[in-house]
């Protein structure tokens, strides 16, 4: 299953680099998104090295089915709008 990174989680002035909000196409209700909590997410960096950064879906973000994912280290700003693989 693939999800799209929507934005970083954080306030107006401070962003948390390792916590991102992910939207999964087809999941538009809180009930559907609840079943994805606890699964792992992997983002692969573009380029020659194809570095993979792993994370875990920790909670819901709002009532429209968005997910909060905590990665093991911060993601670059280039990751916004990119796909993440949910396993």
Chimera marker file (.cmm) of the C-alpha trace (Angstrom):
<marker_set name="trace">
<marker id="1" x="0.000" y="0.000" z="0.000" r="1" g="1" b="0" radius="0.5"/>
<marker id="2" x="1.316" y="3.447" z="-0.857" r="1" g="1" b="0" radius="0.5"/>
<marker id="3" x="0.737" y="6.740" z="0.929" r="1" g="1" b="0" radius="0.5"/>
<marker id="4" x="1.676" y="10.331" z="0.095" r="1" g="1" b="0" radius="0.5"/>
<marker id="5" x="3.608" y="12.545" z="2.495" r="1" g="1" b="0" radius="0.5"/>
<marker id="6" x="1.469" y="15.614" z="3.075" r="1" g="1" b="0" radius="0.5"/>
<marker id="7" x="3.504" y="17.788" z="5.456" r="1" g="1" b="0" radius="0.5"/>
<marker id="8" x="5.635" y="17.881" z="8.569" r="1" g="1" b="0" radius="0.5"/>
<marker id="9" x="3.935" y="17.809" z="11.945" r="1" g="1" b="0" radius="0.5"/>
<marker id="10" x="4.550" y="20.890" z="14.037" r="1" g="1" b="0" radius="0.5"/>
<marker id="11" x="3.495" y="24.369" z="14.939" r="1" g="1" b="0" radius="0.5"/>
<marker id="12" x="3.857" y="27.617" z="13.014" r="1" g="1" b="0" radius="0.5"/>
<marker id="13" x="7.465" y="28.227" z="14.037" r="1" g="1" b="0" radius="0.5"/>
<marker id="14" x="8.746" y="24.766" z="14.971" r="1" g="1" b="0" radius="0.5"/>
<marker id="15" x="8.520" y="21.670" z="12.826" r="1" g="1" b="0" radius="0.5"/>
<marker id="16" x="9.317" y="18.158" z="13.948" r="1" g="1" b="0" radius="0.5"/>
<marker id="17" x="11.662" y="16.734" z="11.329" r="1" g="1" b="0" radius="0.5"/>
<marker id="18" x="10.958" y="13.087" z="12.072" r="1" g="1" b="0" radius="0.5"/>
<marker id="19" x="7.154" y="13.289" z="12.371" r="1" g="1" b="0" radius="0.5"/>
<marker id="20" x="5.172" y="13.569" z="9.162" r="1" g="1" b="0" radius="0.5"/>
<marker id="21" x="1.526" y="13.456" z="8.143" r="1" g="1" b="0" radius="0.5"/>
<marker id="22" x="0.749" y="10.820" z="5.494" r="1" g="1" b="0" radius="0.5"/>
<marker id="23" x="-2.441" y="10.608" z="3.441" r="1" g="1" b="0" radius="0.5"/>
<marker id="24" x="-3.415" y="7.214" z="1.995" r="1" g="1" b="0" radius="0.5"/>
<marker id="25" x="-5.582" y="7.340" z="-1.155" r="1" g="1" b="0" radius="0.5"/>
<marker id="26" x="-8.882" y="5.547" z="-0.584" r="1" g="1" b="0" radius="0.5"/>
<marker id="27" x="-8.750" y="6.006" z="3.189" r="1" g="1" b="0" radius="0.5"/>
<marker id="28" x="-11.030" y="8.925" z="3.980" r="1" g="1" b="0" radius="0.5"/>
<marker id="29" x="-12.598" y="7.876" z="7.286" r="1" g="1" b="0" radius="0.5"/>
<marker id="30" x="-11.244" y="7.586" z="10.795" r="1" g="1" b="0" radius="0.5"/>
<marker id="31" x="-12.400" y="3.956" z="11.036" r="1" g="1" b="0" radius="0.5"/>
<marker id="32" x="-10.434" y="2.823" z="7.986" r="1" g="1" b="0" radius="0.5"/>
<marker id="33" x="-7.271" y="4.598" z="9.133" r="1" g="1" b="0" radius="0.5"/>
<marker id="34" x="-7.490" y="3.062" z="12.615" r="1" g="1" b="0" radius="0.5"/>
<marker id="35" x="-6.531" y="-0.344" z="11.186" r="1" g="1" b="0" radius="0.5"/>
<marker id="36" x="-3.213" y="1.014" z="9.856" r="1" g="1" b="0" radius="0.5"/>
<marker id="37" x="-1.835" y="2.105" z="13.242" r="1" g="1" b="0" radius="0.5"/>
<marker id="38" x="1.235" y="0.083" z="14.214" r="1" g="1" b="0" radius="0.5"/>
<marker id="39" x="2.318" y="-0.760" z="10.666" r="1" g="1" b="0" radius="0.5"/>
<marker id="40" x="5.682" y="0.300" z="9.303" r="1" g="1" b="0" radius="0.5"/>
<marker id="41" x="6.360" y="2.891" z="6.623" r="1" g="1" b="0" radius="0.5"/>
<marker id="42" x="9.456" y="3.159" z="4.413" r="1" g="1" b="0" radius="0.5"/>
<marker id="43" x="10.590" y="6.174" z="2.372" r="1" g="1" b="0" radius="0.5"/>
<marker id="44" x="13.342" y="5.622" z="-0.196" r="1" g="1" b="0" radius="0.5"/>
<marker id="45" x="15.482" y="8.560" z="-1.207" r="1" g="1" b="0" radius="0.5"/>
<marker id="46" x="15.854" y="9.351" z="-4.896" r="1" g="1" b="0" radius="0.5"/>
<marker id="47" x="19.325" y="9.179" z="-6.407" r="1" g="1" b="0" radius="0.5"/>
<marker id="48" x="22.055" y="6.622" z="-6.807" r="1" g="1" b="0" radius="0.5"/>
<marker id="49" x="22.248" y="5.341" z="-3.223" r="1" g="1" b="0" radius="0.5"/>
<marker id="50" x="18.493" y="4.714" z="-2.654" r="1" g="1" b="0" radius="0.5"/>
<marker id="51" x="18.690" y="5.214" z="1.107" r="1" g="1" b="0" radius="0.5"/>
<marker id="52" x="15.651" y="3.821" z="2.927" r="1" g="1" b="0" radius="0.5"/>
<marker id="53" x="14.366" y="5.557" z="6.063" r="1" g="1" b="0" radius="0.5"/>
<marker id="54" x="11.958" y="3.498" z="8.158" r="1" g="1" b="0" radius="0.5"/>
<marker id="55" x="9.155" y="4.700" z="10.377" r="1" g="1" b="0" radius="0.5"/>
<marker id="56" x="6.107" y="3.547" z="12.264" r="1" g="1" b="0" radius="0.5"/>
<marker id="57" x="2.513" y="4.749" z="12.055" r="1" g="1" b="0" radius="0.5"/>
<marker id="58" x="1.801" y="6.029" z="15.545" r="1" g="1" b="0" radius="0.5"/>
<marker id="59" x="-1.594" y="7.751" z="15.511" r="1" g="1" b="0" radius="0.5"/>
<marker id="60" x="-4.302" y="9.414" z="13.479" r="1" g="1" b="0" radius="0.5"/>
<marker id="61" x="-4.130" y="13.053" z="12.425" r="1" g="1" b="0" radius="0.5"/>
<marker id="62" x="-7.604" y="14.541" z="12.320" r="1" g="1" b="0" radius="0.5"/>
<marker id="63" x="-10.860" y="12.889" z="11.326" r="1" g="1" b="0" radius="0.5"/>
<marker id="64" x="-10.338" y="12.535" z="7.556" r="1" g="1" b="0" radius="0.5"/>
<marker id="65" x="-8.050" y="9.482" z="7.644" r="1" g="1" b="0" radius="0.5"/>
<marker id="66" x="-4.621" y="11.150" z="7.727" r="1" g="1" b="0" radius="0.5"/>
<marker id="67" x="-1.897" y="9.296" z="9.626" r="1" g="1" b="0" radius="0.5"/>
<marker id="68" x="0.991" y="10.466" z="11.797" r="1" g="1" b="0" radius="0.5"/>
<marker id="69" x="4.233" y="8.615" z="11.081" r="1" g="1" b="0" radius="0.5"/>
<marker id="70" x="7.338" y="8.827" z="13.291" r="1" g="1" b="0" radius="0.5"/>
<marker id="71" x="10.513" y="8.077" z="11.338" r="1" g="1" b="0" radius="0.5"/>
<marker id="72" x="13.788" y="6.950" z="12.888" r="1" g="1" b="0" radius="0.5"/>
<marker id="73" x="15.503" y="10.119" z="11.660" r="1" g="1" b="0" radius="0.5"/>
<marker id="74" x="14.395" y="13.343" z="10.032" r="1" g="1" b="0" radius="0.5"/>
<marker id="75" x="13.356" y="13.463" z="6.395" r="1" g="1" b="0" radius="0.5"/>
<marker id="76" x="14.484" y="16.182" z="3.988" r="1" g="1" b="0" radius="0.5"/>
<marker id="77" x="12.078" y="18.757" z="2.600" r="1" g="1" b="0" radius="0.5"/>
<marker id="78" x="12.320" y="17.011" z="-0.780" r="1" g="1" b="0" radius="0.5"/>
<marker id="79" x="10.215" y="14.186" z="0.641" r="1" g="1" b="0" radius="0.5"/>
<marker id="80" x="7.031" y="16.299" z="0.695" r="1" g="1" b="0" radius="0.5"/>
<marker id="81" x="4.630" y="15.053" z="-1.950" r="1" g="1" b="0" radius="0.5"/>
<marker id="82" x="6.587" y="11.815" z="-2.419" r="1" g="1" b="0" radius="0.5"/>
<marker id="83" x="5.278" y="8.297" z="-1.887" r="1" g="1" b="0" radius="0.5"/>
<marker id="84" x="5.909" y="6.175" z="1.175" r="1" g="1" b="0" radius="0.5"/>
<marker id="85" x="5.413" y="2.410" z="1.255" r="1" g="1" b="0" radius="0.5"/>
<marker id="86" x="3.200" y="1.093" z="4.059" r="1" g="1" b="0" radius="0.5"/>
<marker id="87" x="3.808" y="-2.524" z="5.050" r="1" g="1" b="0" radius="0.5"/>
<link id1="1" id2="2" r="1" g="1" b="0" radius="0.2"/>
<link id1="2" id2="3" r="1" g="1" b="0" radius="0.2"/>
<link id1="3" id2="4" r="1" g="1" b="0" radius="0.2"/>
<link id1="4" id2="5" r="1" g="1" b="0" radius="0.2"/>
<link id1="5" id2="6" r="1" g="1" b="0" radius="0.2"/>
<link id1="6" id2="7" r="1" g="1" b="0" radius="0.2"/>
<link id1="7" id2="8" r="1" g="1" b="0" radius="0.2"/>
<link id1="8" id2="9" r="1" g="1" b="0" radius="0.2"/>
<link id1="9" id2="10" r="1" g="1" b="0" radius="0.2"/>
<link id1="10" id2="11" r="1" g="1" b="0" radius="0.2"/>
<link id1="11" id2="12" r="1" g="1" b="0" radius="0.2"/>
<link id1="12" id2="13" r="1" g="1" b="0" radius="0.2"/>
<link id1="13" id2="14" r="1" g="1" b="0" radius="0.2"/>
<link id1="14" id2="15" r="1" g="1" b="0" radius="0.2"/>
<link id1="15" id2="16" r="1" g="1" b="0" radius="0.2"/>
<link id1="16" id2="17" r="1" g="1" b="0" radius="0.2"/>
<link id1="17" id2="18" r="1" g="1" b="0" radius="0.2"/>
<link id1="18" id2="19" r="1" g="1" b="0" radius="0.2"/>
<link id1="19" id2="20" r="1" g="1" b="0" radius="0.2"/>
<link id1="20" id2="21" r="1" g="1" b="0" radius="0.2"/>
<link id1="21" id2="22" r="1" g="1" b="0" radius="0.2"/>
<link id1="22" id2="23" r="1" g="1" b="0" radius="0.2"/>
<link id1="23" id2="24" r="1" g="1" b="0" radius="0.2"/>
<link id1="24" id2="25" r="1" g="1" b="0" radius="0.2"/>
<link id1="25" id2="26" r="1" g="1" b="0" radius="0.2"/>
<link id1="26" id2="27" r="1" g="1" b="0" radius="0.2"/>
<link id1="27" id2="28" r="1" g="1" b="0" radius="0.2"/>
<link id1="28" id2="29" r="1" g="1" b="0" radius="0.2"/>
<link id1="29" id2="30" r="1" g="1" b="0" radius="0.2"/>
<link id1="30" id2="31" r="1" g="1" b="0" radius="0.2"/>
<link id1="31" id2="32" r="1" g="1" b="0" radius="0.2"/>
<link id1="32" id2="33" r="1" g="1" b="0" radius="0.2"/>
<link id1="33" id2="34" r="1" g="1" b="0" radius="0.2"/>
<link id1="34" id2="35" r="1" g="1" b="0" radius="0.2"/>
<link id1="35" id2="36" r="1" g="1" b="0" radius="0.2"/>
<link id1="36" id2="37" r="1" g="1" b="0" radius="0.2"/>
<link id1="37" id2="38" r="1" g="1" b="0" radius="0.2"/>
<link id1="38" id2="39" r="1" g="1" b="0" radius="0.2"/>
<link id1="39" id2="40" r="1" g="1" b="0" radius="0.2"/>
<link id1="40" id2="41" r="1" g="1" b="0" radius="0.2"/>
<link id1="41" id2="42" r="1" g="1" b="0" radius="0.2"/>
<link id1="42" id2="43" r="1" g="1" b="0" radius="0.2"/>
<link id1="43" id2="44" r="1" g="1" b="0" radius="0.2"/>
<link id1="44" id2="45" r="1" g="1" b="0" radius="0.2"/>
<link id1="45" id2="46" r="1" g="1" b="0" radius="0.2"/>
<link id1="46" id2="47" r="1" g="1" b="0" radius="0.2"/>
<link id1="47" id2="48" r="1" g="1" b="0" radius="0.2"/>
<link id1="48" id2="49" r="1" g="1" b="0" radius="0.2"/>
<link id1="49" id2="50" r="1" g="1" b="0" radius="0.2"/>
<link id1="50" id2="51" r="1" g="1" b="0" radius="0.2"/>
<link id1="51" id2="52" r="1" g="1" b="0" radius="0.2"/>
<link id1="52" id2="53" r="1" g="1" b="0" radius="0.2"/>
<link id1="53" id2="54" r="1" g="1" b="0" radius="0.2"/>
<link id1="54" id2="55" r="1" g="1" b="0" radius="0.2"/>
<link id1="55" id2="56" r="1" g="1" b="0" radius="0.2"/>
<link id1="56" id2="57" r="1" g="1" b="0" radius="0.2"/>
<link id1="57" id2="58" r="1" g="1" b="0" radius="0.2"/>
<link id1="58" id2="59" r="1" g="1" b="0" radius="0.2"/>
<link id1="59" id2="60" r="1" g="1" b="0" radius="0.2"/>
<link id1="60" id2="61" r="1" g="1" b="0" radius="0.2"/>
<link id1="61" id2="62" r="1" g="1" b="0" radius="0.2"/>
<link id1="62" id2="63" r="1" g="1" b="0" radius="0.2"/>
<link id1="63" id2="64" r="1" g="1" b="0" radius="0.2"/>
<link id1="64" id2="65" r="1" g="1" b="0" radius="0.2"/>
<link id1="65" id2="66" r="1" g="1" b="0" radius="0.2"/>
<link id1="66" id2="67" r="1" g="1" b="0" radius="0.2"/>
<link id1="67" id2="68" r="1" g="1" b="0" radius="0.2"/>
<link id1="68" id2="69" r="1" g="1" b="0" radius="0.2"/>
<link id1="69" id2="70" r="1" g="1" b="0" radius="0.2"/>
<link id1="70" id2="71" r="1" g="1" b="0" radius="0.2"/>
<link id1="71" id2="72" r="1" g="1" b="0" radius="0.2"/>
<link id1="72" id2="73" r="1" g="1" b="0" radius="0.2"/>
<link id1="73" id2="74" r="1" g="1" b="0" radius="0.2"/>
<link id1="74" id2="75" r="1" g="1" b="0" radius="0.2"/>
<link id1="75" id2="76" r="1" g="1" b="0" radius="0.2"/>
<link id1="76" id2="77" r="1" g="1" b="0" radius="0.2"/>
<link id1="77" id2="78" r="1" g="1" b="0" radius="0.2"/>
<link id1="78" id2="79" r="1" g="1" b="0" radius="0.2"/>
<link id1="79" id2="80" r="1" g="1" b="0" radius="0.2"/>
<link id1="80" id2="81" r="1" g="1" b="0" radius="0.2"/>
<link id1="81" id2="82" r="1" g="1" b="0" radius="0.2"/>
<link id1="82" id2="83" r="1" g="1" b="0" radius="0.2"/>
<link id1="83" id2="84" r="1" g="1" b="0" radius="0.2"/>
<link id1="84" id2="85" r="1" g="1" b="0" radius="0.2"/>
<link id1="85" id2="86" r="1" g="1" b="0" radius="0.2"/>
<link id1="86" id2="87" r="1" g="1" b="0" radius="0.2"/>
</marker_set>
